[in-house]
């Protein structure tokens, strides 16, 4: 049996992500190393409407020309108008927050099939297949 939060990642693939993000605002959650990898691999900077991060120390700072905002800004967005790409290894924690906000369209770049998850220390190896 699949836990309810995991159901959000059942259709998690980059092709479906690209299809879903058309005509919607792209929100990226996470401004760390995975964001830097995902930038230009899965999306371009000009496609990003909002970038949020859970770390209050980096709110209102700029990464690659994009201002990092607190997750609370998503309360003002209509769920059907946005697609969230989670670019952090804490994707289950982020998923719980998105569910609480009523956001249903989300993906995590870490689980895209061109990535390998196999690191006993961090859970992630940034290797392309």
The first five atom37 places (N, CA, C, CB, O) and aatype in JSON, in Angstrom:
{
  "aatype": [20, 20, 20, 20, 20, 20, 20, 20, 20, 20, 20, 20, 20, 20, 20, 20, 20, 20, 20, 20, 20, 20, 20, 20, 20, 20, 20, 20, 20, 20, 20, 20, 20, 20, 20, 20, 20, 20, 20, 20, 20, 20, 20, 20, 20, 20, 20, 20, 20, 20, 20, 20, 20, 20, 20, 20, 20, 20, 20, 20, 20, 20, 20, 20, 20, 20, 20, 20, 20, 20, 20, 20, 20, 20, 20, 20, 20, 20, 20, 20, 20, 20, 20, 20, 20, 20, 20, 20, 20, 20, 20, 20, 20, 20, 20, 20, 20, 20, 20, 20, 20, 20, 20, 20, 20, 20, 20, 20, 20, 20, 20, 20, 20, 20, 20, 20, 20, 20, 20, 20, 20, 20, 20, 20, 20, 20, 20, 20, 20],
  "atom_mask": [
    [1, 1, 1, 1, 1],
    [1, 1, 1, 1, 1],
    [1, 1, 1, 1, 1],
    [1, 1, 1, 1, 1],
    [1, 1, 1, 1, 1],
    [1, 1, 1, 1, 1],
    [1, 1, 1, 1, 1],
    [1, 1, 1, 1, 1],
    [1, 1, 1, 1, 1],
    [1, 1, 1, 1, 1],
    [1, 1, 1, 1, 1],
    [1, 1, 1, 1, 1],
    [1, 1, 1, 1, 1],
    [1, 1, 1, 1, 1],
    [1, 1, 1, 1, 1],
    [1, 1, 1, 1, 1],
    [1, 1, 1, 1, 1],
    [1, 1, 1, 1, 1],
    [1, 1, 1, 1, 1],
    [1, 1, 1, 1, 1],
    [1, 1, 1, 1, 1],
    [1, 1, 1, 1, 1],
    [1, 1, 1, 1, 1],
    [1, 1, 1, 1, 1],
    [1, 1, 1, 1, 1],
    [1, 1, 1, 1, 1],
    [1, 1, 1, 1, 1],
    [1, 1, 1, 1, 1],
    [1, 1, 1, 1, 1],
    [1, 1, 1, 1, 1],
    [1, 1, 1, 1, 1],
    [1, 1, 1, 1, 1],
    [1, 1, 1, 1, 1],
    [1, 1, 1, 1, 1],
    [1, 1, 1, 1, 1],
    [1, 1, 1, 1, 1],
    [1, 1, 1, 1, 1],
    [1, 1, 1, 1, 1],
    [1, 1, 1, 1, 1],
    [1, 1, 1, 1, 1],
    [1, 1, 1, 1, 1],
    [1, 1, 1, 1, 1],
    [1, 1, 1, 1, 1],
    [1, 1, 1, 1, 1],
    [1, 1, 1, 1, 1],
    [1, 1, 1, 1, 1],
    [1, 1, 1, 1, 1],
    [1, 1, 1, 1, 1],
    [1, 1, 1, 1, 1],
    [1, 1, 1, 1, 1],
    [1, 1, 1, 1, 1],
    [1, 1, 1, 1, 1],
    [1, 1, 1, 1, 1],
    [1, 1, 1, 1, 1],
    [1, 1, 1, 1, 1],
    [1, 1, 1, 1, 1],
    [1, 1, 1, 1, 1],
    [1, 1, 1, 1, 1],
    [1, 1, 1, 1, 1],
    [1, 1, 1, 1, 1],
    [1, 1, 1, 1, 1],
    [1, 1, 1, 1, 1],
    [1, 1, 1, 1, 1],
    [1, 1, 1, 1, 1],
    [1, 1, 1, 1, 1],
    [1, 1, 1, 1, 1],
    [1, 1, 1, 1, 1],
    [1, 1, 1, 1, 1],
    [1, 1, 1, 1, 1],
    [1, 1, 1, 1, 1],
    [1, 1, 1, 1, 1],
    [1, 1, 1, 1, 1],
    [1, 1, 1, 1, 1],
    [1, 1, 1, 1, 1],
    [1, 1, 1, 1, 1],
    [1, 1, 1, 1, 1],
    [1, 1, 1, 1, 1],
    [1, 1, 1, 1, 1],
    [1, 1, 1, 1, 1],
    [1, 1, 1, 1, 1],
    [1, 1, 1, 1, 1],
    [1, 1, 1, 1, 1],
    [1, 1, 1, 1, 1],
    [1, 1, 1, 1, 1],
    [1, 1, 1, 1, 1],
    [1, 1, 1, 1, 1],
    [1, 1, 1, 1, 1],
    [1, 1, 1, 1, 1],
    [1, 1, 1, 1, 1],
    [1, 1, 1, 1, 1],
    [1, 1, 1, 1, 1],
    [1, 1, 1, 1, 1],
    [1, 1, 1, 1, 1],
    [1, 1, 1, 1, 1],
    [1, 1, 1, 1, 1],
    [1, 1, 1, 1, 1],
    [1, 1, 1, 1, 1],
    [1, 1, 1, 1, 1],
    [1, 1, 1, 1, 1],
    [1, 1, 1, 1, 1],
    [1, 1, 1, 1, 1],
    [1, 1, 1, 1, 1],
    [1, 1, 1, 1, 1],
    [1, 1, 1, 1, 1],
    [1, 1, 1, 1, 1],
    [1, 1, 1, 1, 1],
    [1, 1, 1, 1, 1],
    [1, 1, 1, 1, 1],
    [1, 1, 1, 1, 1],
    [1, 1, 1, 1, 1],
    [1, 1, 1, 1, 1],
    [1, 1, 1, 1, 1],
    [1, 1, 1, 1, 1],
    [1, 1, 1, 1, 1],
    [1, 1, 1, 1, 1],
    [1, 1, 1, 1, 1],
    [1, 1, 1, 1, 1],
    [1, 1, 1, 1, 1],
    [1, 1, 1, 1, 1],
    [1, 1, 1, 1, 1],
    [1, 1, 1, 1, 1],
    [1, 1, 1, 1, 1],
    [1, 1, 1, 1, 1],
    [1, 1, 1, 1, 1],
    [1, 1, 1, 1, 1],
    [1, 1, 1, 1, 1],
    [1, 1, 1, 1, 1],
    [1, 1, 1, 1, 1],
    [1, 1, 1, 1, 1]
  ],
  "atom_positions": [
    [[0.83, -1.19, 0.0], [0.0, 0.0, 0.0], [0.87, 1.24, 0.0], [-0.94, 0.0, 1.21], [1.85, 1.32, 0.75]],
    [[0.53, 2.21, -0.83], [1.3, 3.45, -0.93], [0.74, 4.45, 0.07], [1.25, 4.03, -2.37], [-0.47, 4.62, 0.19]],
    [[1.65, 5.12, 0.8], [1.22, 6.18, 1.7], [0.61, 7.31, 0.88], [2.41, 6.71, 2.57], [1.07, 7.58, -0.23]],
    [[-0.39, 7.95, 1.39], [-1.09, 9.01, 0.67], [-0.16, 10.09, 0.1], [-2.1, 9.65, 1.59], [-0.31, 10.43, -1.07]],
    [[0.81, 10.65, 0.88], [1.65, 11.69, 0.31], [2.44, 11.23, -0.91], [2.6, 12.21, 1.36], [2.69, 12.02, -1.82]],
    [[2.84, 9.96, -0.95], [3.62, 9.45, -2.06], [2.84, 9.45, -3.37], [4.1, 8.05, -1.76], [3.44, 9.47, -4.44]],
    [[1.54, 9.42, -3.3], [0.72, 9.4, -4.5], [0.99, 10.59, -5.41], [-0.74, 9.36, -4.13], [0.82, 10.49, -6.62]],
    [[1.41, 11.7, -4.84], [1.73, 12.88, -5.64], [2.9, 12.65, -6.58], [2.03, 14.03, -4.75], [3.04, 13.38, -7.56]],
    [[3.73, 11.68, -6.3], [4.9, 11.43, -7.13], [4.73, 10.26, -8.09], [6.09, 11.19, -6.25], [5.68, 9.89, -8.78]],
    [[3.54, 9.66, -8.15], [3.33, 8.5, -9.01], [3.57, 8.84, -10.48], [1.9, 7.96, -8.83], [4.22, 8.06, -11.18]],
    [[3.1, 9.96, -10.95], [3.3, 10.38, -12.34], [4.48, 11.33, -12.49], [2.04, 11.05, -12.87], [4.5, 12.16, -13.4]],
    [[5.45, 11.21, -11.61], [6.59, 12.11, -11.6], [7.57, 11.74, -12.71], [7.28, 12.09, -10.23], [8.38, 10.83, -12.56]],
    [[7.5, 12.45, -13.82], [8.51, 12.3, -14.86], [8.64, 13.63, -15.58], [8.15, 11.15, -15.85], [7.71, 14.43, -15.6]],
    [[9.8, 13.85, -16.17], [10.06, 15.17, -16.75], [9.18, 15.49, -17.95], [11.52, 15.27, -17.15], [8.89, 16.65, -18.21]],
    [[8.74, 14.47, -18.69], [7.88, 14.73, -19.84], [6.5, 15.22, -19.38], [7.73, 13.46, -20.69], [5.97, 16.18, -19.93]],
    [[5.95, 14.56, -18.38], [4.66, 14.99, -17.83], [4.8, 16.37, -17.17], [4.12, 13.96, -16.81], [3.89, 17.19, -17.26]],
    [[5.93, 16.61, -16.51], [6.2, 17.92, -15.91], [6.17, 19.0, -17.0], [7.58, 17.92, -15.19], [5.51, 20.02, -16.83]],
    [[6.88, 18.78, -18.12], [6.92, 19.78, -19.19], [5.51, 20.03, -19.75], [7.88, 19.31, -20.33], [5.17, 21.16, -20.08]],
    [[4.71, 18.98, -19.85], [3.35, 19.12, -20.34], [2.5, 19.93, -19.35], [2.72, 17.74, -20.58], [1.73, 20.81, -19.76]],
    [[2.63, 19.63, -18.07], [1.82, 20.29, -17.04], [2.17, 21.76, -16.87], [2.0, 19.57, -15.71], [1.29, 22.57, -16.55]],
    [[3.42, 22.12, -17.08], [3.86, 23.49, -16.8], [3.45, 24.47, -17.9], [5.37, 23.52, -16.61], [3.52, 25.69, -17.71]],
    [[3.04, 23.96, -19.04], [2.6, 24.85, -20.11], [1.37, 25.63, -19.68], [2.31, 24.07, -21.4], [0.42, 25.05, -19.15]],
    [[1.4, 26.92, -19.89], [0.3, 27.83, -19.55], [0.02, 27.92, -18.05], [-0.96, 27.39, -20.26], [-1.08, 28.29, -17.64]],
    [[1.01, 27.59, -17.24], [0.89, 27.73, -15.78], [2.14, 28.42, -15.26], [0.69, 26.33, -15.09], [3.16, 28.5, -15.95]],
    [[2.05, 28.93, -14.05], [3.22, 29.51, -13.4], [4.11, 28.39, -12.87], [2.81, 30.47, -12.25], [3.63, 27.46, -12.22]],
    [[5.4, 28.48, -13.15], [6.34, 27.52, -12.6], [6.89, 28.07, -11.29], [7.49, 27.23, -13.6], [7.48, 29.14, -11.24]],
    [[6.67, 27.29, -10.23], [7.23, 27.6, -8.91], [8.3, 26.57, -8.63], [6.12, 27.61, -7.79], [8.06, 25.37, -8.77]],
    [[9.48, 27.03, -8.25], [10.56, 26.12, -7.88], [10.74, 26.21, -6.37], [11.89, 26.46, -8.63], [10.88, 27.31, -5.82]],
    [[10.73, 25.06, -5.71], [10.91, 25.02, -4.25], [12.27, 24.4, -3.96], [9.76, 24.2, -3.54], [12.47, 23.2, -4.12]],
    [[13.2, 25.24, -3.54], [14.55, 24.8, -3.21], [15.55, 25.59, -4.04], [14.71, 23.29, -3.45], [15.47, 25.61, -5.27]],
    [[16.51, 26.24, -3.37], [17.47, 27.1, -4.06], [18.9, 26.6, -3.94], [17.38, 28.51, -3.52], [19.85, 27.36, -4.14]],
    [[19.07, 25.32, -3.61], [20.41, 24.78, -3.4], [21.0, 24.13, -4.64], [20.39, 23.78, -2.29], [20.72, 24.54, -5.77]],
    [[21.82, 23.12, -4.41], [22.55, 22.46, -5.5], [21.63, 21.82, -6.53], [23.46, 21.41, -4.94], [21.91, 21.89, -7.73]],
    [[20.54, 21.2, -6.09], [19.62, 20.57, -7.03], [18.96, 21.62, -7.93], [18.54, 19.76, -6.29], [18.72, 21.37, -9.11]],
    [[18.68, 22.8, -7.38], [18.14, 23.89, -8.19], [19.14, 24.25, -9.29], [17.83, 25.14, -7.31], [18.77, 24.41, -10.45]],
    [[20.41, 24.37, -8.92], [21.43, 24.73, -9.9], [21.54, 23.68, -11.0], [22.79, 24.91, -9.21], [21.75, 24.01, -12.16]],
    [[21.4, 22.4, -10.63], [21.42, 21.33, -11.62], [20.17, 21.41, -12.51], [21.5, 19.95, -10.92], [20.26, 21.32, -13.74]],
    [[19.02, 21.57, -11.89], [17.76, 21.55, -12.63], [17.62, 22.75, -13.57], [16.58, 21.53, -11.66], [16.98, 22.65, -14.62]],
    [[18.24, 23.88, -13.2], [18.19, 25.07, -14.03], [18.87, 24.75, -15.36], [18.89, 26.29, -13.32], [20.01, 24.3, -15.39]],
    [[18.18, 24.98, -16.42], [18.62, 24.72, -17.79], [18.62, 23.24, -18.15], [19.99, 25.27, -17.99], [18.81, 22.91, -19.33]],
    [[18.41, 22.34, -17.19], [18.23, 20.93, -17.51], [16.74, 20.65, -17.68], [18.83, 20.02, -16.41], [16.33, 19.98, -18.64]],
    [[15.92, 21.16, -16.76], [14.48, 20.93, -16.8], [13.67, 22.19, -17.07], [14.03, 20.32, -15.5], [12.51, 22.11, -17.44]],
    [[14.27, 23.36, -16.88], [13.58, 24.62, -17.11], [14.63, 25.71, -17.29], [12.62, 24.96, -15.93], [15.8, 25.52, -16.96]],
    [[14.2, 26.83, -17.82], [15.11, 27.98, -17.94], [14.72, 29.02, -16.9], [15.07, 28.58, -19.38], [13.59, 29.03, -16.39]],
    [[15.64, 29.89, -16.61], [15.4, 30.94, -15.61], [14.18, 31.79, -15.98], [16.63, 31.84, -15.47], [13.42, 32.19, -15.1]],
    [[14.0, 32.05, -17.25], [12.88, 32.9, -17.67], [11.52, 32.23, -17.46], [13.04, 33.29, -19.12], [10.5, 32.91, -17.46]],
    [[11.49, 30.91, -17.3], [10.24, 30.2, -17.06], [9.79, 30.27, -15.61], [10.38, 28.75, -17.47], [8.61, 30.04, -15.32]],
    [[10.69, 30.58, -14.69], [10.39, 30.55, -13.25], [9.62, 31.8, -12.85], [11.69, 30.43, -12.43], [10.1, 32.92, -13.03]],
    [[8.42, 31.6, -12.31], [7.62, 32.72, -11.81], [7.99, 33.04, -10.37], [6.11, 32.4, -11.91], [8.08, 34.2, -9.99]],
    [[8.21, 31.99, -9.57], [8.5, 32.15, -8.14], [9.5, 31.08, -7.73], [7.18, 32.06, -7.28], [9.4, 29.93, -8.16]],
    [[10.47, 31.46, -6.89], [11.33, 30.47, -6.26], [11.18, 30.63, -4.76], [12.83, 30.62, -6.71], [11.32, 31.74, -4.22]],
    [[10.9, 29.52, -4.08], [10.75, 29.54, -2.63], [11.74, 28.57, -2.0], [9.29, 29.18, -2.22], [12.24, 27.65, -2.65]],
    [[12.02, 28.79, -0.74], [12.9, 27.89, 0.01], [12.45, 27.89, 1.45], [14.4, 28.32, -0.12], [11.92, 28.89, 1.95]],
    [[12.65, 26.78, 2.12], [12.24, 26.65, 3.52], [13.21, 27.32, 4.49], [12.1, 25.19, 3.88], [12.87, 27.52, 5.66]],
    [[14.39, 27.65, 4.03], [15.42, 28.24, 4.89], [15.24, 29.75, 5.01], [16.82, 27.91, 4.35], [15.49, 30.47, 4.03]],
    [[14.82, 30.26, 6.17], [14.59, 31.7, 6.3], [15.87, 32.54, 6.15], [13.97, 31.99, 7.64], [15.79, 33.74, 5.9]],
    [[17.03, 31.92, 6.3], [18.29, 32.66, 6.16], [18.54, 33.13, 4.73], [19.46, 31.8, 6.61], [19.31, 34.07, 4.51]],
    [[17.9, 32.5, 3.76], [18.14, 32.91, 2.37], [16.95, 33.61, 1.72], [18.51, 31.71, 1.54], [17.0, 33.96, 0.54]],
    [[15.88, 33.83, 2.48], [14.74, 34.58, 1.95], [15.2, 35.98, 1.58], [13.58, 34.64, 2.98], [16.02, 36.58, 2.28]],
    [[14.69, 36.49, 0.49], [14.98, 37.82, -0.03], [16.41, 37.96, -0.55], [14.75, 38.85, 1.03], [16.86, 39.07, -0.82]],
    [[17.12, 36.85, -0.71], [18.4, 36.88, -1.4], [18.14, 36.48, -2.86], [19.45, 35.92, -0.71], [17.03, 36.1, -3.22]],
    [[19.16, 36.58, -3.67], [19.01, 36.33, -5.1], [19.93, 35.2, -5.53], [19.29, 37.61, -5.92], [21.11, 35.19, -5.18]],
    [[19.39, 34.25, -6.29], [20.18, 33.17, -6.87], [19.89, 33.16, -8.38], [19.85, 31.79, -6.2], [18.73, 33.08, -8.79]],
    [[20.91, 33.23, -9.18], [20.77, 33.26, -10.64], [19.78, 34.32, -11.09], [20.34, 31.89, -11.16], [19.02, 34.1, -12.03]],
    [[19.78, 35.46, -10.41], [18.89, 36.56, -10.78], [17.47, 36.41, -10.31], [18.89, 36.7, -12.24], [16.62, 37.23, -10.67]],
    [[17.18, 35.4, -9.5], [15.82, 35.17, -8.99], [15.78, 35.39, -7.48], [15.35, 33.74, -9.35], [16.61, 34.85, -6.75]],
    [[14.82, 36.17, -7.03], [14.67, 36.45, -5.6], [14.0, 35.26, -4.91], [13.84, 37.74, -5.37], [12.95, 34.79, -5.35]],
    [[14.61, 34.79, -3.84], [14.09, 33.65, -3.08], [13.07, 34.15, -2.07], [15.23, 32.88, -2.37], [13.33, 35.07, -1.3]],
    [[11.9, 33.53, -2.09], [10.79, 33.94, -1.25], [10.46, 32.85, -0.23], [9.55, 34.26, -2.1], [10.83, 31.7, -0.41]],
    [[9.77, 33.22, 0.86], [9.31, 32.21, 1.82], [8.14, 31.41, 1.23], [8.89, 32.87, 3.16], [7.4, 31.94, 0.4]],
    [[7.97, 30.17, 1.64], [6.87, 29.34, 1.12], [5.49, 29.95, 1.31], [6.91, 28.0, 1.77], [4.57, 29.64, 0.56]],
    [[5.33, 30.79, 2.3], [4.03, 31.4, 2.58], [3.46, 32.2, 1.41], [4.14, 32.29, 3.76], [2.25, 32.42, 1.36]],
    [[4.31, 32.63, 0.47], [3.8, 33.39, -0.68], [2.87, 32.54, -1.54], [4.95, 33.92, -1.53], [2.08, 33.07, -2.32]],
    [[2.98, 31.22, -1.41], [2.14, 30.34, -2.23], [0.68, 30.36, -1.79], [2.67, 28.91, -2.16], [-0.2, 29.92, -2.54]],
    [[0.4, 30.86, -0.59], [-0.99, 30.97, -0.13], [-1.81, 31.88, -1.04], [-1.03, 31.49, 1.31], [-3.03, 31.73, -1.15]],
    [[-1.12, 32.82, -1.69], [-1.81, 33.78, -2.56], [-2.02, 33.27, -3.97], [-1.02, 35.06, -2.62], [-2.64, 33.94, -4.79]],
    [[-1.51, 32.08, -4.27], [-1.62, 31.51, -5.61], [-2.79, 30.52, -5.69], [-0.3, 30.8, -6.01], [-3.07, 29.81, -4.72]],
    [[-3.45, 30.49, -6.82], [-4.49, 29.49, -7.06], [-3.8, 28.18, -7.45], [-5.5, 29.96, -8.18], [-2.95, 28.17, -8.34]],
    [[-4.16, 27.1, -6.79], [-3.53, 25.81, -7.01], [-3.56, 25.39, -8.48], [-4.2, 24.76, -6.17], [-2.58, 24.84, -8.99]],
    [[-4.67, 25.64, -9.15], [-4.8, 25.2, -10.54], [-3.95, 26.02, -11.51], [-6.24, 25.26, -10.95], [-3.79, 25.65, -12.67]],
    [[-3.41, 27.16, -11.03], [-2.62, 28.03, -11.9], [-1.12, 27.79, -11.82], [-2.9, 29.45, -11.58], [-0.36, 28.4, -12.58]],
    [[-0.67, 26.92, -10.9], [0.77, 26.74, -10.71], [1.18, 25.27, -10.79], [1.19, 27.33, -9.37], [0.38, 24.37, -10.55]],
    [[2.44, 25.08, -11.12], [3.09, 23.77, -11.05], [4.36, 23.99, -10.24], [3.39, 23.17, -12.49], [5.15, 24.89, -10.53]],
    [[4.56, 23.16, -9.23], [5.73, 23.29, -8.36], [6.72, 22.19, -8.71], [5.32, 23.21, -6.86], [6.37, 21.01, -8.77]],
    [[7.97, 22.6, -8.94], [9.06, 21.64, -9.1], [9.91, 21.72, -7.84], [9.91, 21.94, -10.4], [10.52, 22.75, -7.54]],
    [[9.94, 20.62, -7.11], [10.7, 20.54, -5.86], [12.15, 20.19, -6.22], [10.09, 19.47, -4.88], [12.42, 19.16, -6.83]],
    [[13.07, 21.06, -5.84], [14.49, 20.84, -6.13], [15.28, 20.77, -4.83], [15.04, 21.97, -7.05], [16.25, 21.5, -4.63]],
    [[14.84, 19.9, -3.96], [15.53, 19.65, -2.7], [15.37, 18.18, -2.35], [14.96, 20.57, -1.56], [14.39, 17.54, -2.73]],
    [[16.34, 17.66, -1.62], [16.27, 16.25, -1.21], [15.22, 16.02, -0.12], [17.63, 15.78, -0.71], [14.9, 14.88, 0.2]],
    [[14.68, 17.09, 0.44], [13.65, 16.99, 1.48], [12.26, 17.03, 0.85], [13.8, 18.13, 2.51], [11.36, 17.7, 1.36]],
    [[12.1, 16.32, -0.28], [10.87, 16.45, -1.05], [9.64, 15.94, -0.33], [11.01, 15.73, -2.35], [8.54, 16.43, -0.6]],
    [[9.76, 14.98, 0.58], [8.58, 14.52, 1.32], [8.1, 15.59, 2.3], [8.88, 13.21, 2.06], [6.9, 15.76, 2.5]],
    [[9.04, 16.3, 2.92], [8.66, 17.41, 3.81], [7.96, 18.51, 3.03], [9.91, 17.97, 4.54], [6.95, 19.06, 3.47]],
    [[8.51, 18.84, 1.86], [7.91, 19.87, 1.02], [6.54, 19.41, 0.54], [8.83, 20.19, -0.19], [5.59, 20.2, 0.51]],
    [[6.43, 18.14, 0.16], [5.15, 17.61, -0.29], [4.08, 17.8, 0.78], [5.28, 16.13, -0.67], [2.95, 18.19, 0.47]],
    [[4.41, 17.53, 2.02], [3.44, 17.71, 3.12], [2.97, 19.15, 3.2], [4.06, 17.28, 4.46], [1.79, 19.41, 3.44]],
    [[3.9, 20.09, 3.02], [3.53, 21.51, 3.06], [2.65, 21.89, 1.87], [4.79, 22.39, 3.08], [1.71, 22.67, 2.01]],
    [[2.96, 21.33, 0.7], [2.14, 21.62, -0.47], [0.72, 21.07, -0.31], [2.79, 21.02, -1.73], [-0.25, 21.73, -0.69]],
    [[0.61, 19.87, 0.24], [-0.71, 19.29, 0.5], [-1.49, 20.18, 1.46], [-0.58, 17.85, 1.07], [-2.68, 20.42, 1.27]],
    [[-0.82, 20.67, 2.5], [-1.47, 21.56, 3.48], [-1.94, 22.85, 2.82], [-0.52, 21.88, 4.64], [-2.94, 23.44, 3.24]],
    [[-1.22, 23.31, 1.79], [-1.59, 24.53, 1.07], [-2.65, 24.26, -0.01], [-0.35, 25.16, 0.44], [-3.15, 25.19, -0.64]],
    [[-2.98, 22.98, -0.23], [-3.97, 22.63, -1.24], [-3.41, 22.59, -2.66], [-5.1, 23.59, -1.19], [-4.17, 22.61, -3.63]],
    [[-2.09, 22.52, -2.78], [-1.45, 22.49, -4.1], [-1.29, 21.05, -4.54], [-0.06, 23.21, -4.06], [-0.71, 20.22, -3.84]],
    [[-1.81, 20.76, -5.73], [-1.85, 19.38, -6.22], [-0.87, 19.09, -7.35], [-3.22, 19.05, -6.68], [-0.5, 17.94, -7.56]],
    [[-0.45, 20.11, -8.08], [0.44, 19.92, -9.22], [1.89, 20.14, -8.79], [0.07, 20.88, -10.37], [2.37, 21.27, -8.78]],
    [[2.57, 19.05, -8.44], [3.97, 19.18, -8.04], [4.76, 17.96, -8.47], [4.08, 19.37, -6.53], [4.23, 16.86, -8.61]],
    [[6.03, 18.2, -8.68], [6.98, 17.18, -9.12], [8.26, 17.38, -8.33], [7.24, 17.26, -10.68], [8.47, 18.43, -7.73]],
    [[9.12, 16.37, -8.33], [10.47, 16.56, -7.79], [11.47, 16.13, -8.84], [10.66, 15.76, -6.47], [11.4, 15.02, -9.37]],
    [[12.41, 17.0, -9.13], [13.42, 16.69, -10.14], [14.32, 15.53, -9.71], [14.27, 17.92, -10.43], [14.9, 14.86, -10.56]],
    [[14.42, 15.3, -8.43], [15.28, 14.24, -7.91], [14.77, 12.86, -8.32], [15.37, 14.33, -6.4], [15.57, 11.93, -8.45]],
    [[13.46, 12.7, -8.51], [12.9, 11.41, -8.89], [12.68, 11.26, -10.39], [11.6, 11.2, -8.17], [12.12, 10.25, -10.82]],
    [[13.11, 12.23, -11.19], [13.02, 12.05, -12.63], [13.91, 10.87, -13.01], [13.44, 13.35, -13.4], [14.96, 10.65, -12.4]],
    [[13.5, 10.13, -14.02], [14.18, 8.87, -14.35], [15.6, 9.04, -14.85], [13.4, 8.15, -15.37], [16.34, 8.06, -14.88]],
    [[16.0, 10.24, -15.24], [17.38, 10.41, -15.68], [18.33, 10.69, -14.51], [17.46, 11.55, -16.7], [19.48, 11.07, -14.71]],
    [[17.83, 10.49, -13.31], [18.64, 10.68, -12.1], [18.8, 9.34, -11.38], [17.99, 11.72, -11.15], [17.95, 8.46, -11.52]],
    [[19.86, 9.19, -10.64], [20.1, 7.98, -9.86], [20.05, 8.34, -8.39], [21.46, 7.31, -10.24], [20.73, 9.27, -7.95]],
    [[19.25, 7.6, -7.63], [19.17, 7.82, -6.18], [19.82, 6.62, -5.52], [17.68, 8.01, -5.7], [19.25, 5.53, -5.51]],
    [[21.01, 6.82, -4.97], [21.75, 5.68, -4.45], [22.92, 6.11, -3.57], [22.26, 4.81, -5.59], [24.01, 5.56, -3.72]],
    [[22.74, 7.04, -2.69], [23.83, 7.5, -1.86], [23.45, 7.27, -0.4], [24.17, 9.0, -2.13], [22.48, 7.87, 0.07]],
    [[24.19, 6.43, 0.33], [23.82, 6.11, 1.71], [23.93, 7.3, 2.65], [24.67, 5.0, 2.21], [23.36, 7.27, 3.74]],
    [[24.66, 8.35, 2.25], [24.85, 9.5, 3.14], [23.81, 10.59, 2.92], [26.23, 10.07, 2.94], [23.29, 11.14, 3.88]],
    [[23.52, 10.89, 1.66], [22.57, 11.96, 1.38], [21.3, 11.45, 0.72], [23.2, 13.0, 0.5], [20.3, 12.16, 0.67]],
    [[21.35, 10.22, 0.22], [20.19, 9.68, -0.5], [20.2, 10.04, -1.97], [18.93, 10.17, 0.13], [19.31, 9.61, -2.7]],
    [[21.19, 10.82, -2.41], [21.16, 11.28, -3.79], [22.57, 11.24, -4.38], [20.57, 12.69, -3.88], [23.54, 11.63, -3.74]],
    [[22.65, 10.78, -5.61], [23.86, 10.91, -6.4], [23.47, 11.64, -7.66], [24.53, 9.51, -6.71], [22.52, 11.23, -8.33]],
    [[24.16, 12.69, -7.98], [23.81, 13.48, -9.16], [24.49, 12.9, -10.41], [24.22, 14.95, -8.96], [25.42, 13.49, -10.95]],
    [[24.01, 11.76, -10.83], [24.55, 11.08, -12.01], [23.43, 10.94, -13.03], [25.15, 9.69, -11.65], [22.33, 10.5, -12.69]],
    [[23.7, 11.31, -14.26], [22.7, 11.11, -15.3], [22.88, 9.74, -15.92], [22.81, 12.21, -16.37], [24.01, 9.27, -16.1]],
    [[21.77, 9.11, -16.24], [21.8, 7.79, -16.9], [22.02, 7.97, -18.39], [20.49, 7.0, -16.65], [22.08, 6.99, -19.13]]
  ]
}
